[in-house]
């Protein structure tokens, strides 16, 4: 019985430490109360949706007024998602033991850069509240895997948490 409990606890620890990595491998789900329009622009397929849009991938949820999903035609891979609204809300669980990261702004985009890093860009009245820090700036580039505010555009204000 004790060995089974140890194995279960070990699996839970492994699962929580890979929550973000697992998010990358999840399907991109979307819904909208309004209509949608699909078009082709070069090698990209664009899906534009309106009215109460919700984008979900694993633990990441983004809610806003309108969204554009850009995917590569040749392989169907989603290359960028942009959601706009007044405001757009972002939430993602970085680790099962911490509070989720929450953010808001006028526009939120997420994509994978050339290095394979998942990037979240918040533009216009951008706010990020994570387990380690809080920032409020004109724009924020956030790397969720590292809980890192990579770039900002000012004016900015914020605080670092001393609890972690």
C-alpha positions as CSV (number, residue, x, y, z in Angstrom):
1,X,0.0,0.0,0.0
2,X,2.8,2.4,0.9
3,X,4.6,1.7,-2.4
4,X,1.4,2.5,-4.4
5,X,1.0,5.8,-2.5
6,X,4.6,6.8,-3.3
7,X,4.2,6.0,-7.0
8,X,0.9,8.0,-7.1
9,X,2.6,11.0,-5.4
10,X,5.6,10.7,-7.7
11,X,3.3,10.8,-10.8
12,X,1.4,13.8,-9.4
13,X,4.7,15.7,-8.9
14,X,5.9,14.9,-12.5
15,X,2.5,15.9,-13.9
16,X,2.5,19.3,-12.1
17,X,6.0,20.2,-13.2
18,X,5.2,19.6,-16.9
19,X,1.8,21.4,-17.0
20,X,3.1,24.1,-19.4
21,X,4.9,21.5,-21.7
22,X,1.6,19.6,-21.8
23,X,-0.2,22.7,-22.8
24,X,1.9,23.0,-25.9
25,X,0.8,19.6,-27.0
26,X,-2.9,20.1,-26.5
27,X,-5.5,20.9,-29.2
28,X,-6.3,24.6,-29.7
29,X,-10.0,24.9,-28.9
30,X,-12.1,28.0,-29.7
31,X,-15.7,29.2,-29.5
32,X,-17.5,32.5,-30.3
33,X,-21.0,33.7,-30.0
34,X,-20.8,35.6,-33.3
35,X,-20.0,34.7,-36.8
36,X,-16.7,33.6,-38.3
37,X,-14.9,34.2,-41.6
38,X,-12.1,32.2,-43.1
39,X,-9.7,33.5,-45.8
40,X,-6.3,32.7,-47.3
41,X,-3.4,35.1,-47.2
42,X,-0.3,33.8,-48.9
43,X,0.6,30.5,-47.2
44,X,-1.7,31.2,-44.3
45,X,-5.3,30.4,-43.5
46,X,-7.0,33.0,-41.3
47,X,-10.0,32.3,-39.2
48,X,-11.6,35.5,-37.8
49,X,-14.2,35.1,-35.1
50,X,-16.4,37.7,-33.3
51,X,-18.4,38.2,-30.1
52,X,-17.4,36.6,-26.8
53,X,-14.4,34.6,-28.1
54,X,-12.8,31.9,-25.9
55,X,-9.5,30.3,-26.9
56,X,-8.2,27.4,-24.9
57,X,-5.1,25.2,-25.0
58,X,-4.5,23.0,-22.0
59,X,-4.5,25.3,-18.9
60,X,-4.3,28.5,-21.0
61,X,-7.6,30.4,-21.5
62,X,-7.9,33.7,-23.4
63,X,-11.2,35.5,-23.5
64,X,-12.0,38.6,-25.6
65,X,-14.3,40.3,-28.1
66,X,-12.7,39.1,-31.4
67,X,-10.0,36.7,-32.5
68,X,-7.8,35.8,-35.5
69,X,-6.2,32.4,-35.7
70,X,-3.4,32.1,-38.3
71,X,-2.4,28.7,-39.4
72,X,0.1,27.4,-42.0
73,X,-1.8,25.8,-44.9
74,X,0.9,23.2,-45.7
75,X,0.9,21.5,-42.3
76,X,-2.2,23.0,-40.5
77,X,0.0,24.2,-37.6
78,X,-1.3,27.3,-35.8
79,X,1.3,30.0,-36.1
80,X,-0.3,32.8,-34.2
81,X,-3.5,33.7,-32.3
82,X,-4.5,37.3,-31.6
83,X,-7.5,38.2,-29.4
84,X,-8.7,41.8,-29.0
85,X,-11.2,43.2,-26.6
86,X,-12.0,45.7,-23.9
87,X,-10.2,44.1,-22.2
88,X,-8.9,40.6,-23.2
89,X,-8.3,38.3,-20.3
90,X,-5.5,35.6,-20.1
91,X,-5.1,32.9,-17.5
92,X,-2.7,29.9,-17.3
93,X,-1.6,27.5,-14.6
94,X,2.2,27.4,-14.5
95,X,2.5,24.9,-11.7
96,X,-0.1,22.9,-9.8
97,X,1.3,24.3,-6.6
98,X,1.0,28.0,-7.5
99,X,-1.8,30.4,-8.3
100,X,-2.4,30.8,-12.0
101,X,-0.8,33.6,-14.0
102,X,-3.5,36.2,-14.9
103,X,-3.3,39.0,-17.3
104,X,-5.3,41.5,-19.3
105,X,-4.8,44.1,-22.1
106,X,-6.5,45.5,-25.2
107,X,-4.8,42.8,-27.3
108,X,-3.2,39.4,-26.6
109,X,-1.2,37.4,-29.1
110,X,0.5,34.0,-28.5
111,X,2.9,32.2,-30.8
112,X,6.0,30.1,-30.8
113,X,9.2,32.0,-31.8
114,X,12.1,30.7,-33.9
115,X,13.7,29.2,-30.7
116,X,10.6,27.1,-29.9
117,X,9.7,29.4,-27.0
118,X,6.0,30.1,-26.4
119,X,5.5,33.9,-26.4
120,X,2.5,35.8,-25.0
121,X,2.3,39.5,-26.0
122,X,0.0,41.8,-24.2
123,X,-0.5,45.2,-25.9
124,X,-2.4,48.3,-24.5
125,X,-3.0,48.7,-20.8
126,X,-1.1,45.4,-20.2
127,X,-1.2,43.7,-16.8
128,X,0.4,40.4,-15.7
129,X,0.0,38.9,-12.2
130,X,2.2,35.9,-11.7
131,X,3.3,33.9,-8.6
132,X,6.6,35.9,-8.7
133,X,5.7,39.4,-9.9
134,X,3.1,41.9,-11.0
135,X,3.6,44.3,-13.9
136,X,1.5,47.0,-15.4
137,X,2.9,48.5,-18.6
138,X,1.8,49.8,-22.1
139,X,3.0,46.5,-23.5
140,X,4.4,43.2,-22.1
141,X,6.1,40.3,-23.7
142,X,5.8,37.3,-21.4
143,X,7.5,33.9,-21.5
144,X,5.2,31.6,-19.5
145,X,7.6,28.6,-19.4
146,X,10.0,30.7,-17.4
147,X,7.5,33.1,-15.7
148,X,9.6,35.8,-17.3
149,X,8.7,39.3,-18.4
150,X,11.1,39.4,-21.3
151,X,10.2,42.9,-22.6
152,X,8.1,45.9,-21.7
153,X,7.1,49.2,-23.1
154,X,6.5,52.0,-20.6
155,X,5.4,53.6,-18.6
156,X,5.6,50.6,-16.2
157,X,5.0,49.8,-12.6
158,X,5.2,46.6,-10.7
159,X,6.4,44.5,-7.7
160,X,8.3,41.3,-7.1
161,X,6.9,38.7,-4.7
162,X,9.1,37.7,-1.8
163,X,7.0,34.6,-1.0
164,X,8.7,32.3,-3.6
